[in-house]
Amino acid sequence: MPPGIEASSVGRKRFFSMKRSGRVDVLLRVLAYIEVSGVARIRDLMDLTGYSRTAMFRLLRMAKDELDVSVEAVRGRGYVIRDWGVLSGKAVVSRHESEVKTWTDKKSSRKSRSA
């Protein structure tokens, strides 16, 4: 199992809980994806990270509470970043550029297959 991930079993399902550093890393990647795509639906974020809807909401709340990043829901469209708070948006995007490109390629390939 990768470092930073702990497994725990609940019933028949298996859940993986990341330590704090792992959650922050995923959060930064999600923020980079939102910034590059301009607007991101919660469903896209769930598909890309493998997180549940509740976990995604907690992750986005963590962006506000701990990093002062203002992620706002736009009705009918998705989430946008209004203010980066203590972070540099350029630095976050450039650090996770290759992974964000992979995510956006996956999203566009899914759209082209469904059309």
All heavy atoms as an XYZ file, in Angstrom:
909
protein
N       0.845     -1.172      0.000
C       0.000      0.000      0.000
C       0.895      1.243      0.000
O       1.899      1.270      0.695
C      -0.874     -0.024      1.256
C      -1.885      1.068      1.272
S      -3.241      0.785      2.407
C      -3.828     -0.788      1.892
N       0.543      2.286     -0.764
C       1.374      3.488     -0.831
C       1.529      4.140      0.531
O       0.633      4.057      1.372
C       0.597      4.420     -1.769
C      -0.347      3.548     -2.502
C      -0.620      2.375     -1.632
N       2.656      4.809      0.774
C       2.843      5.478      2.062
C       1.824      6.591      2.233
O       1.417      7.233      1.276
C       4.257      6.051      1.984
C       4.623      6.013      0.548
C       3.780      4.982     -0.120
N       1.386      6.803      3.467
C       0.435      7.863      3.754
C      -1.008      7.408      3.679
O      -1.913      8.158      3.957
N      -1.241      6.138      3.286
C      -2.612      5.640      3.191
C      -2.770      4.492      4.172
O      -1.950      3.592      4.238
C      -2.932      5.160      1.759
C      -2.816      6.328      0.787
C      -4.316      4.548      1.704
C      -3.093      5.964     -0.636
N      -3.833      4.558      4.931
C      -4.118      3.510      5.896
C      -5.428      2.853      5.504
O      -6.378      3.521      5.113
C      -4.259      4.107      7.295
C      -3.018      4.817      7.774
C      -3.268      5.614      9.034
O      -4.424      5.732      9.463
O      -2.296      6.117      9.574
N      -5.485      1.545      5.593
C      -6.709      0.825      5.248
C      -7.491      0.512      6.502
O      -6.927      0.212      7.543
C      -6.362     -0.468      4.516
N      -8.793      0.615      6.393
C      -9.661      0.190      7.479
C     -10.896     -0.442      6.857
O     -11.349     -0.023      5.806
C     -10.046      1.372      8.363
O     -10.801      2.298      7.630
N     -11.399     -1.471      7.493
C     -12.570     -2.162      6.956
C     -13.793     -1.789      7.757
O     -13.766     -1.725      8.974
C     -12.375     -3.673      7.019
O     -11.332     -4.049      6.171
N     -14.866     -1.517      7.049
C     -16.145     -1.242      7.676
C     -17.154     -2.099      6.933
O     -17.407     -1.890      5.752
C     -16.526      0.247      7.567
C     -17.891      0.479      8.173
C     -15.483      1.115      8.223
N     -17.728     -3.085      7.621
C     -18.643     -3.985      6.943
C     -17.924     -4.717      5.829
O     -16.809     -5.191      5.991
N     -18.569     -4.792      4.660
C     -17.954     -5.468      3.526
C     -17.130     -4.515      2.677
O     -16.392     -4.931      1.819
C     -19.020     -6.123      2.669
C     -19.626     -7.331      3.363
C     -20.609     -8.017      2.486
N     -21.809     -7.178      2.421
C     -22.749     -7.300      1.532
N     -22.653     -8.214      0.604
N     -23.802     -6.522      1.542
N     -17.299     -3.229      2.880
C     -16.565     -2.254      2.071
C     -15.219     -1.934      2.710
O     -15.052     -2.031      3.909
C     -17.373     -0.958      1.934
C     -18.642     -1.140      1.142
C     -19.309      0.175      0.929
C     -20.541     -0.008      0.075
N     -21.183      1.244     -0.223
N     -14.290     -1.538      1.886
C     -12.970     -1.172      2.384
C     -12.741      0.297      2.070
O     -12.903      0.715      0.938
C     -11.914     -2.026      1.707
C     -10.560     -1.759      2.234
C      -9.585     -2.781      1.698
N      -8.486     -2.778      2.613
C      -8.027     -3.810      3.245
N      -8.547     -4.973      3.033
N      -7.029     -3.712      4.064
N     -12.421      1.057      3.075
C     -12.196      2.480      2.901
C     -10.727      2.791      3.153
O     -10.094      2.186      3.996
C     -13.043      3.287      3.891
C     -14.511      3.136      3.649
C     -15.247      2.226      4.373
C     -15.138      3.900      2.693
C     -16.594      2.081      4.144
C     -16.480      3.759      2.461
C     -17.223      2.834      3.184
N     -10.213      3.740      2.410
C      -8.848      4.179      2.594
C      -8.883      5.594      3.125
O      -9.502      6.466      2.529
C      -8.084      4.145      1.262
C      -7.893      2.760      0.759
C      -8.771      2.208     -0.145
C      -6.858      1.985      1.230
C      -8.603      0.919     -0.604
C      -6.679      0.690      0.775
C      -7.552      0.154     -0.138
N      -8.244      5.801      4.239
C      -8.193      7.146      4.786
C      -6.769      7.658      4.647
O      -5.820      6.976      5.006
C      -8.603      7.149      6.254
O      -7.719      6.356      7.005
N      -6.642      8.830      4.075
C      -5.321      9.401      3.882
C      -4.936     10.225      5.090
O      -5.777     10.862      5.709
C      -5.301     10.293      2.655
C      -5.447      9.550      1.384
S      -5.080     10.658      0.047
C      -4.411      9.517     -1.101
N      -3.687     10.213      5.396
C      -3.196     11.102      6.435
C      -3.282     12.522      5.917
O      -3.493     12.762      4.738
C      -1.758     10.740      6.787
C      -1.645      9.406      7.485
C      -0.225      9.126      7.871
C      -0.131      7.804      8.575
N       1.238      7.459      8.906
N      -3.129     13.468      6.778
C      -3.291     14.882      6.460
C      -2.474     15.323      5.242
O      -2.978     16.014      4.376
C      -2.916     15.712      7.672
C      -3.123     17.170      7.505
C      -2.873     17.838      8.853
N      -3.202     19.204      8.799
C      -4.414     19.690      8.811
N      -5.438     18.892      8.852
N      -4.623     20.979      8.775
N      -1.221     14.912      5.145
C      -0.386     15.341      4.024
C      -0.928     14.817      2.704
O      -0.858     15.488      1.683
C       1.058     14.889      4.227
O       1.119     13.484      4.272
N      -1.502     13.623      2.713
C      -2.093     13.066      1.509
C      -3.319     13.839      1.065
O      -3.526     14.074     -0.123
N      -4.156     14.245      2.031
C      -5.349     15.027      1.703
C      -4.979     16.381      1.138
O      -5.610     16.860      0.191
C      -6.234     15.202      2.934
C      -7.015     13.974      3.303
C      -8.074     14.275      4.334
N      -7.567     14.991      5.484
C      -7.263     14.445      6.649
N      -7.419     13.163      6.824
N      -6.814     15.170      7.642
N      -3.956     17.005      1.687
C      -3.532     18.315      1.185
C      -3.021     18.183     -0.247
O      -3.326     19.020     -1.095
C      -2.460     18.948      2.109
C      -1.853     20.180      1.476
C      -3.069     19.286      3.458
N      -2.294     17.117     -0.534
C      -1.788     16.901     -1.885
C      -2.941     16.723     -2.875
O      -2.944     17.322     -3.950
C      -0.858     15.691     -1.915
C      -0.112     15.587     -3.228
O       0.472     16.608     -3.644
O      -0.133     14.504     -3.820
N      -3.936     15.928     -2.500
C      -5.103     15.750     -3.373
C      -5.839     17.073     -3.525
O      -6.265     17.427     -4.627
C      -6.048     14.656     -2.812
C      -7.357     14.616     -3.589
C      -5.362     13.298     -2.844
N      -5.967     17.824     -2.444
C      -6.636     19.124     -2.502
C      -5.936     20.062     -3.476
O      -6.582     20.718     -4.297
C      -6.688     19.764     -1.116
C      -7.205     21.202     -1.057
C      -8.633     21.296     -1.576
C      -7.109     21.752      0.340
N      -4.621     20.117     -3.432
C      -3.885     20.989     -4.345
C      -4.081     20.565     -5.801
O      -4.216     21.407     -6.691
C      -2.399     21.009     -3.983
C      -2.069     21.670     -2.645
C      -0.582     21.519     -2.335
C      -2.484     23.131     -2.630
N      -4.136     19.277     -6.049
C      -4.387     18.791     -7.407
C      -5.795     19.153     -7.873
O      -5.993     19.535     -9.019
C      -4.167     17.289     -7.476
C      -2.718     16.943     -7.315
C      -2.487     15.484     -7.207
N      -1.068     15.291     -6.890
C      -0.497     14.132     -6.801
N      -1.183     13.048     -7.005
N       0.777     14.051     -6.510
N      -6.762     19.031     -6.974
C      -8.146     19.395     -7.309
C      -8.240     20.890     -7.601
O      -8.881     21.304     -8.572
C      -9.112     18.991     -6.165
C     -10.462     19.665     -6.301
C      -9.269     17.480     -6.129
N      -7.582     21.706     -6.788
C      -7.599     23.153     -7.016
C      -6.948     23.502     -8.354
O      -7.444     24.367     -9.088
C      -6.903     23.887     -5.868
C      -7.607     23.829     -4.512
C      -6.738     24.469     -3.438
C      -8.978     24.467     -4.570
N      -5.869     22.819     -8.680
C      -5.212     23.052     -9.973
C      -6.154     22.672    -11.115
O      -6.254     23.391    -12.114
C      -3.914     22.248    -10.061
N      -6.874     21.566    -10.965
C      -7.821     21.144    -11.997
C      -8.942     22.166    -12.175
O      -9.304     22.508    -13.300
C      -8.407     19.775    -11.645
C      -9.459     19.325    -12.626
C      -9.094     18.805    -13.858
C     -10.808     19.439    -12.334
C     -10.044     18.404    -14.773
C     -11.765     19.045    -13.240
C     -11.381     18.526    -14.457
O     -12.326     18.142    -15.361
N      -9.485     22.653    -11.066
C     -10.553     23.660    -11.147
C     -10.039     24.908    -11.845
O     -10.711     25.477    -12.700
C     -11.103     24.004     -9.741
C     -11.803     22.793     -9.124
C     -12.064     25.187     -9.818
C     -12.175     22.975     -7.658
N      -8.832     25.332    -11.504
C      -8.251     26.535    -12.105
C      -8.053     26.369    -13.612
O      -8.397     27.243    -14.398
C      -6.926     26.869    -11.431
C      -6.267     28.113    -11.959
C      -6.986     29.396    -11.595
O      -7.898     29.384    -10.745
O      -6.637     30.442    -12.174
N      -7.510     25.234    -14.028
C      -7.237     25.006    -15.449
C      -8.536     24.875    -16.243
O      -8.667     25.430    -17.327
C      -6.351     23.753    -15.638
C      -6.292     23.319    -17.087
C      -4.953     24.028    -15.110
N      -9.502     24.151    -15.693
C     -10.749     23.934    -16.423
C     -11.700     25.130    -16.333
O     -12.643     25.213    -17.105
C     -11.454     22.669    -15.925
O     -11.810     22.806    -14.572
N     -11.450     26.036    -15.405
C     -12.305     27.212    -15.263
C     -13.493     26.960    -14.354
O     -13.815     27.766    -13.501
N     -14.149     25.844    -14.541
C     -15.268     25.440    -13.705
C     -15.287     23.915    -13.683
O     -14.992     23.273    -14.693
C     -16.615     26.022    -14.218
C     -16.960     25.472    -15.579
C     -17.735     25.792    -13.240
N     -15.554     23.332    -12.531
C     -15.536     21.872    -12.412
C     -16.763     21.399    -11.654
O     -17.066     21.915    -10.576
C     -14.271     21.416    -11.692
N     -17.437     20.428    -12.232
C     -18.594     19.838    -11.559
C     -18.108     18.880    -10.474
O     -17.034     18.288    -10.590
C     -19.464     19.071    -12.555
C     -20.082     19.955    -13.613
C     -20.884     19.185    -14.646
N     -20.266     17.921    -15.006
C     -20.936     16.760    -15.102
N     -22.220     16.712    -14.883
N     -20.303     15.655    -15.445
N     -18.912     18.738     -9.423
C     -18.541     17.858     -8.319
C     -18.384     16.420     -8.824
O     -17.504     15.689     -8.382
C     -19.560     17.955     -7.153
C     -18.998     17.341     -5.879
C     -20.879     17.300     -7.509
C     -17.972     18.154     -5.181
N     -19.197     16.022     -9.786
C     -19.123     14.675    -10.346
C     -17.763     14.426    -11.019
O     -17.172     13.354    -10.874
C     -20.241     14.480    -11.372
C     -20.303     13.106    -11.943
C     -21.131     12.208    -11.054
N     -20.437     10.954    -10.878
C     -20.538     10.171     -9.826
N     -21.288     10.527     -8.831
N     -19.909      9.049     -9.745
N     -17.264     15.435    -11.740
C     -15.944     15.306    -12.374
C     -14.857     15.140    -11.317
O     -13.957     14.310    -11.461
C     -15.627     16.530    -13.239
C     -16.534     16.645    -14.442
O     -17.093     15.608    -14.872
O     -16.699     17.765    -14.946
N     -14.948     15.938    -10.261
C     -13.953     15.857     -9.192
C     -14.005     14.496     -8.505
O     -12.968     13.925     -8.164
C     -14.168     16.983     -8.180
C     -14.033     18.403     -8.731
C     -14.374     19.423     -7.653
C     -12.652     18.652     -9.301
N     -15.209     13.972     -8.310
C     -15.359     12.651     -7.704
C     -14.755     11.571     -8.592
O     -14.051     10.685     -8.106
C     -16.847     12.354     -7.459
C     -17.478     13.194     -6.385
S     -19.291     13.101     -6.375
C     -19.579     11.347     -6.335
N     -15.025     11.653     -9.891
C     -14.491     10.655    -10.828
C     -12.972     10.700    -10.890
O     -12.309      9.668    -10.959
C     -15.048     10.878    -12.235
C     -16.525     10.538    -12.340
O     -17.063      9.857    -11.430
O     -17.151     10.967    -13.328
N     -12.420     11.881    -10.866
C     -10.975     12.032    -11.012
C     -10.206     11.607     -9.767
O      -9.105     11.078     -9.865
C     -10.636     13.472    -11.374
C     -11.190     13.914    -12.731
C     -11.007     15.408    -12.912
C     -10.521     13.146    -13.844
N     -10.779     11.867     -8.592
C     -10.073     11.552     -7.350
C     -10.456     10.201     -6.758
O      -9.707      9.646     -5.968
C     -10.349     12.621     -6.282
O     -11.757     12.646     -6.011
C      -9.875     13.981     -6.714
N     -11.648      9.717     -7.117
C     -12.147      8.495     -6.491
C     -12.786      8.751     -5.145
O     -13.153      7.819     -4.437
N     -12.930     10.007     -4.770
C     -13.544     10.375     -3.500
C     -15.062     10.375     -3.630
O     -15.603     10.592     -4.711
C     -13.110     11.782     -3.082
C     -11.756     11.875     -2.425
C     -10.746     10.978     -2.680
C     -11.487     12.904     -1.543
C      -9.506     11.090     -2.076
C     -10.254     13.031     -0.936
C      -9.274     12.115     -1.201
O      -8.059     12.229     -0.598
N     -15.751     10.186     -2.520
C     -17.206     10.289     -2.494
C     -17.610     11.769     -2.510
O     -16.780     12.657     -2.317
C     -17.757      9.643     -1.222
O     -17.384     10.411     -0.084
N     -18.897     12.018     -2.728
C     -19.411     13.385     -2.725
C     -19.139     14.069     -1.378
O     -18.664     15.192     -1.328
C     -20.914     13.376     -3.019
C     -21.569     14.734     -3.036
C     -23.044     14.626     -3.370
N     -23.278     14.042     -4.678
C     -23.340     14.738     -5.809
N     -23.201     16.038     -5.778
N     -23.562     14.128     -6.951
N     -19.399     13.353     -0.304
C     -19.169     13.913      1.029
C     -17.698     14.238      1.245
O     -17.361     15.302      1.774
C     -19.651     12.930      2.112
O     -21.033     12.642      1.889
C     -19.470     13.493      3.499
N     -16.822     13.344      0.824
C     -15.382     13.578      0.977
C     -14.944     14.787      0.147
O     -14.095     15.570      0.588
C     -14.592     12.343      0.575
N     -15.525     14.955     -1.042
C     -15.184     16.117     -1.875
C     -15.626     17.413     -1.200
O     -14.894     18.397     -1.199
C     -15.825     16.015     -3.261
C     -15.150     15.058     -4.193
S     -13.361     15.274     -4.378
C     -13.194     16.990     -4.725
N     -16.832     17.417     -0.632
C     -17.301     18.616      0.067
C     -16.387     18.946      1.243
O     -16.058     20.106      1.488
C     -18.741     18.454      0.544
C     -19.757     18.491     -0.563
C     -20.763     17.563     -0.616
C     -19.690     19.453     -1.563
C     -21.702     17.584     -1.634
C     -20.629     19.485     -2.587
C     -21.632     18.548     -2.621
N     -15.956     17.922      1.967
C     -15.033     18.146      3.086
C     -13.697     18.693      2.597
O     -13.106     19.565      3.221
C     -14.813     16.852      3.858
C     -15.998     16.449      4.679
C     -15.730     15.178      5.437
N     -16.931     14.781      6.157
C     -17.193     13.542      6.499
N     -16.344     12.572      6.208
N     -18.309     13.254      7.140
N     -13.234     18.167      1.481
C     -11.967     18.619      0.911
C     -12.058     20.088      0.495
O     -11.160     20.881      0.778
C     -11.601     17.745     -0.285
C     -10.175     17.792     -0.774
C      -9.246     17.192      0.274
C     -10.045     17.031     -2.073
N     -13.165     20.460     -0.150
C     -13.345     21.853     -0.562
C     -13.517     22.775      0.645
O     -13.057     23.917      0.632
C     -14.532     21.973     -1.519
C     -14.334     21.264     -2.859
C     -15.620     21.302     -3.683
C     -13.185     21.863     -3.641
N     -14.153     22.275      1.708
C     -14.269     23.063      2.936
C     -12.895     23.253      3.577
O     -12.575     24.306      4.110
C     -15.217     22.398      3.924
C     -15.493     23.283      5.134
C     -16.509     22.736      6.129
N     -17.438     21.786      5.617
C     -17.539     20.525      6.061
N     -16.755     20.095      7.030
N     -18.427     19.697      5.554
N     -12.052     22.229      3.477
C     -10.694     22.316      4.008
C      -9.902     23.403      3.272
O      -9.089     24.100      3.872
C      -9.987     20.969      3.858
C      -8.641     20.894      4.515
S      -8.002     19.205      4.484
C      -6.822     19.365      3.172
N     -10.173     23.563      1.970
C      -9.497     24.618      1.202
C      -9.799     25.978      1.816
O      -8.909     26.821      1.953
C      -9.941     24.586     -0.255
N     -11.035     26.198      2.196
C     -11.425     27.482      2.784
C     -10.897     27.627      4.210
O     -10.308     28.644      4.558
C     -12.958     27.615      2.768
C     -13.475     28.852      3.448
C     -13.042     30.098      2.725
C     -13.609     31.331      3.389
N     -12.861     32.520      3.062
N     -11.122     26.610      5.018
C     -10.784     26.695      6.440
C      -9.286     26.771      6.705
O      -8.843     27.521      7.570
C     -11.360     25.502      7.203
C     -12.884     25.504      7.211
O     -13.490     26.550      6.890
O     -13.467     24.449      7.531
N      -8.501     25.992      5.978
C      -7.088     25.894      6.296
C      -6.169     26.678      5.365
O      -5.092     27.073      5.765
C      -6.673     24.429      6.330
C      -7.417     23.674      7.425
C      -6.967     22.242      7.571
O      -5.858     21.925      7.126
O      -7.736     21.459      8.134
N      -6.608     26.885      4.119
C      -5.750     27.577      3.161
C      -6.331     28.911      2.712
O      -5.722     29.611      1.911
C      -5.500     26.678      1.940
C      -4.857     25.326      2.253
C      -4.809     24.458      1.015
C      -3.470     25.522      2.835
N      -7.529     29.222      3.183
C      -8.213     30.483      2.863
C      -8.471     30.643      1.363
O      -8.523     31.746      0.842
C      -7.427     31.680      3.411
C      -8.303     32.892      3.606
O      -9.504     32.703      3.863
O      -7.795     34.016      3.491
N      -8.627     29.518      0.664
C      -8.942     29.537     -0.762
C     -10.458     29.588     -0.896
O     -11.166     28.776     -0.317
C      -8.387     28.294     -1.484
C      -8.796     28.280     -2.940
C      -6.883     28.233     -1.347
N     -10.949     30.549     -1.666
C     -12.384     30.711     -1.840
C     -12.844     29.932     -3.072
O     -12.657     30.368     -4.205
C     -12.718     32.200     -1.997
O     -14.088     32.362     -2.238
N     -13.427     28.761     -2.823
C     -13.988     27.930     -3.887
C     -15.497     28.110     -3.802
O     -16.109     27.813     -2.791
C     -13.608     26.445     -3.714
C     -14.197     25.606     -4.840
C     -12.105     26.280     -3.653
N     -16.077     28.608     -4.875
C     -17.491     28.960     -4.863
C     -18.282     28.073     -5.820
O     -17.831     27.790     -6.931
C     -17.624     30.421     -5.293
C     -19.014     30.986     -5.168
C     -18.998     32.462     -5.517
O     -18.299     33.228     -4.833
O     -19.682     32.827     -6.489
N     -19.479     27.666     -5.376
C     -20.371     26.886     -6.225
C     -21.179     27.837     -7.103
O     -21.758     28.798     -6.611
C     -21.313     26.046     -5.377
N     -21.182     27.567     -8.403
C     -21.976     28.338     -9.351
C     -23.137     27.446     -9.776
O     -22.912     26.399    -10.385
C     -21.136     28.766    -10.579
C     -21.993     29.510    -11.576
C     -19.945     29.604    -10.139
N     -24.327     27.853     -9.435
C     -25.517     27.033     -9.672
C     -25.615     26.592    -11.143
O     -25.538     27.396    -12.051
C     -26.753     27.808     -9.282
C     -27.995     26.984     -9.271
C     -29.183     27.815     -8.800
N     -30.327     26.974     -8.629
C     -30.776     26.529     -7.465
N     -30.142     26.883     -6.365
N     -31.828     25.769     -7.393
N     -25.757     25.279    -11.311
C     -25.911     24.724    -12.644
C     -24.623     24.548    -13.437
O     -24.637     24.042    -14.545
N     -23.487     24.967    -12.888
C     -22.220     24.866    -13.627
C     -21.181     24.059    -12.872
O     -20.557     23.178    -13.433
C     -21.680     26.268    -13.908
C     -22.669     27.046    -14.774
C     -22.087     28.086    -15.646
N     -20.891     27.660    -16.343
C     -19.859     28.460    -16.540
N     -19.875     29.697    -16.105
N     -18.799     28.030    -17.192
N     -20.925     24.393    -11.631
C     -19.910     23.689    -10.863
C     -19.180     24.617     -9.920
O     -19.738     25.600     -9.440
N     -17.918     24.332     -9.684
C     -17.104     25.088     -8.734
C     -16.047     25.910     -9.450
O     -15.447     25.452    -10.416
C     -16.432     24.135     -7.738
C     -17.431     23.551     -6.771
C     -18.144     22.406     -7.095
C     -17.693     24.178     -5.569
C     -19.079     21.884     -6.222
C     -18.630     23.665     -4.696
C     -19.321     22.524     -5.019
O     -20.262     22.024     -4.163
N     -15.851     27.117     -8.944
C     -14.812     28.010     -9.461
C     -14.008     28.548     -8.283
O     -14.489     28.590     -7.156
C     -15.397     29.195    -10.273
C     -16.102     28.704    -11.518
C     -16.328     30.025     -9.428
N     -12.787     28.951     -8.563
C     -11.943     29.548     -7.529
C     -12.047     31.056     -7.665
O     -11.705     31.616     -8.706
C     -10.485     29.073     -7.658
C     -10.431     27.567     -7.440
C      -9.593     29.810     -6.655
C      -9.076     26.952     -7.662
N     -12.525     31.707     -6.613
C     -12.677     33.162     -6.624
C     -11.433     33.869     -6.073
O     -11.084     34.946     -6.501
C     -13.897     33.587     -5.797
C     -15.197     33.109     -6.345
C     -15.566     33.865     -7.595
N     -16.878     33.424     -8.050
C     -17.244     33.384     -9.295
N     -16.413     33.757    -10.250
N     -18.431     32.949     -9.629
N     -10.796     33.234     -5.076
C      -9.614     33.843     -4.454
C      -8.706     32.729     -3.956
O      -9.175     31.771     -3.347
C     -10.048     34.742     -3.299
C      -8.873     35.419     -2.617
O      -7.889     35.749     -3.308
O      -8.942     35.618     -1.386
N      -7.415     32.854     -4.219
C      -6.458     31.831     -3.840
C      -5.977     31.950     -2.395
O      -5.229     31.104     -1.923
C      -5.264     31.841     -4.784
C      -5.553     31.085     -6.032
C      -6.035     31.583     -7.203
C      -5.422     29.684     -6.229
N      -6.205     30.582     -8.112
C      -5.831     29.398     -7.550
C      -5.001     28.632     -5.435
C      -5.831     28.109     -8.071
C      -4.991     27.352     -5.963
C      -5.405     27.100     -7.260
N      -6.378     32.964     -1.683
C      -5.976     33.083     -0.280
C      -4.475     33.144     -0.116
O      -3.806     33.943     -0.751
N      -3.925     32.259      0.706
C      -2.485     32.269      0.987
C      -1.667     31.550     -0.077
O      -0.443     31.578     -0.028
C      -2.182     31.647      2.373
C      -2.846     32.431      3.475
C      -2.599     30.190      2.425
N      -2.326     30.923     -1.027
C      -1.613     30.172     -2.067
C      -1.410     30.995     -3.326
O      -2.132     31.944     -3.588
C      -2.399     28.915     -2.444
C      -2.605     27.875     -1.369
C      -3.457     26.739     -1.899
C      -1.281     27.341     -0.869
N      -0.455     30.586     -4.116
C      -0.246     31.161     -5.438
C      -0.858     30.199     -6.456
O      -0.394     29.063     -6.600
C       1.249     31.321     -5.717
O       1.462     31.521     -7.095
N      -1.888     30.647     -7.145
C      -2.553     29.803     -8.129
C      -1.611     29.324     -9.209
O      -1.656     28.162     -9.624
N      -0.747     30.211     -9.686
C       0.227     29.836    -10.726
C       1.145     28.720    -10.251
O       1.437     27.783    -10.984
C       1.079     31.040    -11.112
C       0.495     31.898    -12.171
C       1.507     32.964    -12.534
C       1.144     33.630    -13.827
N       2.082     34.679    -14.196
N       1.620     28.832     -9.021
C       2.540     27.829     -8.483
C       1.844     26.473     -8.329
O       2.430     25.432     -8.654
C       3.096     28.290     -7.141
N       0.609     26.480     -7.858
C      -0.133     25.229     -7.674
C      -0.366     24.562     -9.026
O      -0.149     23.364     -9.187
C      -1.471     25.483     -6.944
C      -2.335     24.234     -6.944
C      -1.224     25.955     -5.518
N      -0.793     25.351    -10.004
C      -1.062     24.796    -11.337
C       0.216     24.271    -11.972
O       0.243     23.168    -12.521
C      -1.748     25.841    -12.247
C      -1.801     25.365    -13.684
C      -3.149     26.146    -11.736
N       1.309     25.023    -11.895
C       2.550     24.568    -12.533
C       3.101     23.315    -11.857
O       3.657     22.446    -12.523
C       3.593     25.677    -12.545
O       4.033     25.963    -11.247
N       2.917     23.193    -10.542
C       3.422     22.015     -9.828
C       2.662     20.751    -10.235
O       3.235     19.662    -10.287
C       3.306     22.224     -8.330
C       3.793     21.034     -7.556
C       3.953     21.315     -6.110
N       4.536     20.137     -5.484
C       4.345     19.821     -4.241
N       3.642     20.585     -3.460
N       4.897     18.750     -3.740
N       1.364     20.886    -10.519
C       0.536     19.725    -10.830
C       0.090     19.713    -12.294
O      -0.881     19.052    -12.641
C      -0.687     19.699     -9.906
C      -0.321     19.595     -8.463
N       0.157     18.437     -7.899
C      -0.320     20.507     -7.475
C       0.418     18.644     -6.628
N       0.137     19.895     -6.341
N       0.829     20.396    -13.140
C       0.446     20.573    -14.540
C       0.282     19.255    -15.295
O      -0.702     19.057    -16.015
C       1.485     21.443    -15.239
C       1.081     21.915    -16.592
C       2.049     22.956    -17.132
O       3.131     23.158    -16.542
O       1.710     23.553    -18.150
N       1.214     18.331    -15.138
C       1.141     17.078    -15.904
C      -0.065     16.239    -15.486
O      -0.752     15.663    -16.332
C       2.430     16.275    -15.740
O       2.623     15.918    -14.401
N      -0.331     16.175    -14.187
C      -1.481     15.388    -13.727
C      -2.799     16.042    -14.142
O      -3.738     15.352    -14.546
C      -1.447     15.201    -12.222
C      -2.516     14.249    -11.754
C      -2.268     13.737    -10.362
O      -1.228     14.049     -9.771
O      -3.139     13.011     -9.872
N      -2.873     17.356    -14.077
C      -4.081     18.055    -14.494
C      -4.329     17.834    -15.981
O      -5.460     17.626    -16.408
C      -3.991     19.565    -14.156
C      -5.100     20.343    -14.828
C      -4.046     19.770    -12.656
N      -3.271     17.832    -16.765
C      -3.415     17.574    -18.202
C      -3.972     16.172    -18.433
O      -4.857     15.975    -19.267
C      -2.078     17.738    -18.911
C      -2.179     17.564    -20.415
C      -0.862     17.813    -21.085
C      -0.844     17.584    -22.560
N      -1.984     17.042    -23.204
N      -3.491     15.198    -17.669
C      -4.003     13.832    -17.775
C      -5.484     13.791    -17.428
O      -6.278     13.147    -18.110
C      -3.220     12.890    -16.833
O      -1.837     12.968    -17.144
C      -3.688     11.463    -16.963
N      -5.874     14.487    -16.352
C      -7.280     14.531    -15.937
C      -8.146     15.174    -17.015
O      -9.211     14.667    -17.327
C      -7.433     15.300    -14.641
C      -7.036     14.548    -13.411
C      -6.547     13.275    -13.333
C      -7.083     15.026    -12.077
N      -6.291     12.945    -12.039
C      -6.606     13.988    -11.241
C      -7.474     16.226    -11.502
C      -6.536     14.120     -9.873
C      -7.401     16.350    -10.126
C      -6.935     15.315     -9.314
N      -7.696     16.297    -17.572
C      -8.505     16.974    -18.587
C      -8.589     16.122    -19.852
O      -9.623     16.117    -20.520
C      -7.961     18.371    -18.919
O      -6.584     18.283    -19.263
C      -8.137     19.327    -17.772
N      -7.538     15.377    -20.179
C      -7.583     14.470    -21.327
C      -8.589     13.349    -21.098
O      -9.337     12.981    -21.999
C      -6.205     13.869    -21.614
C      -5.215     14.893    -22.137
O      -5.653     16.000    -22.534
O      -4.001     14.593    -22.126
N      -8.622     12.795    -19.865
C      -9.590     11.757    -19.538
C     -11.015     12.290    -19.692
O     -11.878     11.618    -20.247
C      -9.405     11.287    -18.092
C      -8.297     10.315    -17.879
C      -8.278      9.880    -16.431
C      -7.069      9.064    -16.087
N      -7.044      8.715    -14.660
N     -11.232     13.499    -19.184
C     -12.569     14.090    -19.236
C     -12.999     14.297    -20.686
O     -14.122     13.985    -21.062
C     -12.589     15.417    -18.480
C     -13.945     16.066    -18.433
C     -13.885     17.371    -17.671
C     -15.200     18.121    -17.813
N     -15.134     19.445    -17.243
N     -12.118     14.812    -21.516
C     -12.483     15.069    -22.911
C     -12.692     13.766    -23.676
O     -13.544     13.689    -24.549
C     -11.441     15.949    -23.598
O     -10.197     15.296    -23.637
N     -11.939     12.713    -23.352
C     -12.125     11.432    -24.036
C     -13.457     10.803    -23.643
O     -14.118     10.179    -24.458
C     -10.977     10.478    -23.762
O     -10.976     10.046    -22.436
N     -13.888     10.973    -22.387
C     -15.191     10.457    -21.960
C     -16.309     11.191    -22.687
O     -17.283     10.596    -23.103
C     -15.386     10.624    -20.461
C     -14.735      9.538    -19.644
C     -15.083      9.715    -18.220
N     -14.600     11.058    -17.870
C     -14.707     11.613    -16.688
N     -15.300     11.015    -15.740
N     -14.236     12.816    -16.467
N     -16.154     12.501    -22.846
C     -17.184     13.286    -23.533
C     -17.290     12.877    -24.989
O     -18.370     12.768    -25.546
C     -16.889     14.786    -23.432
C     -17.281     15.379    -22.117
C     -17.144     16.872    -22.154
C     -17.652     17.488    -20.873
N     -17.543     18.933    -20.877
N     -16.142     12.639    -25.640
C     -16.167     12.283    -27.055
C     -16.764     10.895    -27.271
O     -17.414     10.633    -28.268
C     -14.774     12.371    -27.670
O     -13.912     11.428    -27.080
N     -16.555      9.979    -26.325
C     -17.145      8.642    -26.444
C     -18.650      8.672    -26.244
O     -19.364      7.910    -26.869
C     -16.533      7.694    -25.394
C     -15.222      7.113    -25.862
C     -14.761      6.044    -24.922
N     -13.837      6.703    -23.994
C     -13.639      6.329    -22.751
N     -14.281      5.337    -22.247
N     -12.779      6.966    -21.991
N     -19.140      9.546    -25.365
C     -20.570      9.597    -25.087
C     -21.349     10.361    -26.153
O     -22.549     10.246    -26.254
C     -20.826     10.209    -23.713
O     -20.418     11.561    -23.695
N     -20.660     11.171    -26.950
C     -21.356     11.971    -27.973
C     -21.664     11.180    -29.216
O     -21.341     10.117    -29.470
C     -20.483     13.161    -28.355
